[in-house]
Amino acid sequence: MGAFTPEPAGYTIALDYDADNNLIYLGKAAKGTSKSSAGWSIANLVYDVNSNLIDIQWAGGNPRFDNIWDDRVSLTYS
């Protein structure tokens, strides 16, 4: 297994922790993509009360780079 690279070459990574719902929003986009523009692949990392990762859900149900980071809370995940 390779080392963790916080920002892979050519990409920007964004993280946002939602304590109320015990999840992390994780976004990845080509460098230079505005957070208010389509071009983000966004996932929810869902944790249980013991901080165990229990699910990963994608905005729009897929990892395509067609979402807007600023809309992450209102997107549909599956």
JODA-V482517 format. One record per residue. N is the residue number from 1. PHI is phi in degrees with one decimal (999 if undefined). NEAR is the number of other C-alpha atoms within 10 Angstrom. Layout:
# JODA-V482517
n & phi & near
N & PHI & NEAR
N & PHI & NEAR
This chain:
# JODA-V482517
n & phi & near
1 & 999 & 3
2 & -79.2 & 4
3 & -73.0 & 5
4 & -70.4 & 7
5 & -113.9 & 7
6 & -58.4 & 10
7 & -131.8 & 13
8 & -56.7 & 12
9 & -51.4 & 9
10 & 86.5 & 9
11 & -126.5 & 15
12 & -112.3 & 17
13 & -111.5 & 16
14 & -127.8 & 16
15 & -129.1 & 14
16 & -147.4 & 13
17 & -95.7 & 13
18 & -108.5 & 13
19 & -65.0 & 8
20 & -64.2 & 6
21 & -111.1 & 10
22 & 53.5 & 14
23 & -143.7 & 21
24 & -120.3 & 17
25 & -88.6 & 21
26 & -123.9 & 20
27 & -122.4 & 26
28 & -140.4 & 21
29 & -150.3 & 24
30 & -61.0 & 16
31 & -52.4 & 13
32 & 93.9 & 9
33 & -72.8 & 16
34 & -67.0 & 15
35 & -68.4 & 17
36 & -101.3 & 12
37 & -115.5 & 13
38 & -64.4 & 16
39 & 139.6 & 19
40 & -105.3 & 28
41 & -99.6 & 22
42 & -126.5 & 30
43 & -127.0 & 25
44 & -101.6 & 24
45 & -102.9 & 17
46 & -101.0 & 18
47 & -117.9 & 16
48 & -88.5 & 12
49 & -65.6 & 7
50 & -97.2 & 6
51 & 67.1 & 10
52 & -90.3 & 9
53 & -66.9 & 12
54 & -116.3 & 10
55 & -164.3 & 13
56 & -125.1 & 16
57 & -123.0 & 17
58 & -103.0 & 20
59 & -60.9 & 25
60 & 71.9 & 16
61 & 78.7 & 12
62 & -153.7 & 14
63 & -89.4 & 16
64 & -63.7 & 13
65 & -89.8 & 16
66 & -133.3 & 16
67 & -111.1 & 22
68 & -108.8 & 21
69 & -56.5 & 25
70 & -62.3 & 14
71 & -96.3 & 12
72 & -53.0 & 20
73 & -70.9 & 13
74 & -92.0 & 8
75 & -73.6 & 14
76 & -97.0 & 11
77 & -116.7 & 16
78 & -157.0 & 12
